[in-house]
Structures are given as C-alpha cells and as structure tokens.
C-alpha cells in the first residue's frame, strides 16, 4: 500500500473511493481482501471459487462506488455481497444439476426411439428459429443468456444492468411466444 493510503482510516478511504480514487480502492482491497477471502473460503471450501467471489465482490464495490456510505462498516457490506454471491452460485449449481438430470433422463428415454430423437431435434431447431425470428432483441438476448449459457436471472440482470423482475418478465414473454409458435412440435 502507498504510504498516504495506509495512513487513511476506513471512512477516508471510502470517501476517496466514492470519488473514483483507484489508489484508495487498492488500499481497501489490500486491507480487506485477506479476511474476506478467509470468510468466503470457510463457506465454500473451494479455493478458486472463493477467489472468484472475492474478486467479483470488489468489482461490484467499484462499479457501485457512488452508493458507498463512508460512515457504515465496509466489511459488513462486502461480507453481505460475497454471501449473496455464494448463495447465487449454489442456487445456480442446483438449477444446472436439475437441468442436466432432466436432459439426461429425456435423452435416455429417447435414445432407443429414433422417431422421438427426430422430433426432439426438430423441436430444438424450431425453438432456435422462433427465438431468432419472433422474439424482440432484448427478449431474445435474455432468453439465450438464460437457456443457452445457463446464467441465473440475477446474473443476467447484473450483466445487462436491468432489474431481476424485468428478466423474469422477458423470460415469461419468450416462453409464451415459444409455446404458441412451437405448438405443433410438442
């Protein structure tokens, strides 16, 4: 840490960070990263995941620095952000696991039936066509992020800088259009 930054207390550092001072932000990072990493690692037991969550926590602090409140405890803030990220990660893992199990079950069920495989392939092709041709751009992007890349609604909201409710509404709309347009394929 630079000498001037080391002499600053938490409130001064946060005030400087709020104003966009990268050196002060680096000072906050160096001061709080080790303890936050220990906390996250205790919760996850996964070294690489813990590093990613801590990094994402500080990215979010920097991105939203204008909302910082210098008088409040900074460690409490980053602990809460990291806890939310841990929970989101495990919720996302559960969804992916359920989805993988479901796909595996469907694949096994249709593996011995070439007609079913063909129908499934046509349905998947139709879904892609409808998504590309009939969904508005924003709706299509959200649908693809959710269903193709497997991002959670919150991850999509954060990435696109929109509310989680907007993501949910757009996904609802996309599924409604897909059901209608793919009716003959089901």
Secondary structure as the mmCIF struct_conf table of DSSP 4:
data_model
#
loop_
_struct_conf.conf_type_id
_struct_conf.id
_struct_conf.beg_label_comp_id
_struct_conf.beg_label_asym_id
_struct_conf.beg_label_seq_id
_struct_conf.end_label_comp_id
_struct_conf.end_label_asym_id
_struct_conf.end_label_seq_id
HELX_RH_AL_P HELX_RH_AL_P1 UNK A 3 UNK A 6
TURN_TY1_P TURN_TY1_P1 UNK A 7 UNK A 7
BEND BEND1 UNK A 8 UNK A 8
HELX_RH_AL_P HELX_RH_AL_P2 UNK A 10 UNK A 18
TURN_TY1_P TURN_TY1_P2 UNK A 19 UNK A 20
HELX_RH_AL_P HELX_RH_AL_P3 UNK A 22 UNK A 44
HELX_RH_AL_P HELX_RH_AL_P4 UNK A 47 UNK A 63
TURN_TY1_P TURN_TY1_P3 UNK A 64 UNK A 64
HELX_RH_3T_P HELX_RH_3T_P1 UNK A 65 UNK A 67
TURN_TY1_P TURN_TY1_P4 UNK A 70 UNK A 71
BEND BEND2 UNK A 72 UNK A 72
HELX_RH_AL_P HELX_RH_AL_P5 UNK A 74 UNK A 111
TURN_TY1_P TURN_TY1_P5 UNK A 112 UNK A 112
HELX_RH_AL_P HELX_RH_AL_P6 UNK A 114 UNK A 134
BEND BEND3 UNK A 135 UNK A 135
HELX_RH_AL_P HELX_RH_AL_P7 UNK A 137 UNK A 147
TURN_TY1_P TURN_TY1_P6 UNK A 148 UNK A 148
BEND BEND4 UNK A 149 UNK A 149
HELX_RH_AL_P HELX_RH_AL_P8 UNK A 153 UNK A 160
TURN_TY1_P TURN_TY1_P7 UNK A 161 UNK A 161
BEND BEND5 UNK A 162 UNK A 162
HELX_RH_AL_P HELX_RH_AL_P9 UNK A 164 UNK A 181
TURN_TY1_P TURN_TY1_P8 UNK A 182 UNK A 182
HELX_RH_3T_P HELX_RH_3T_P2 UNK A 183 UNK A 185
#
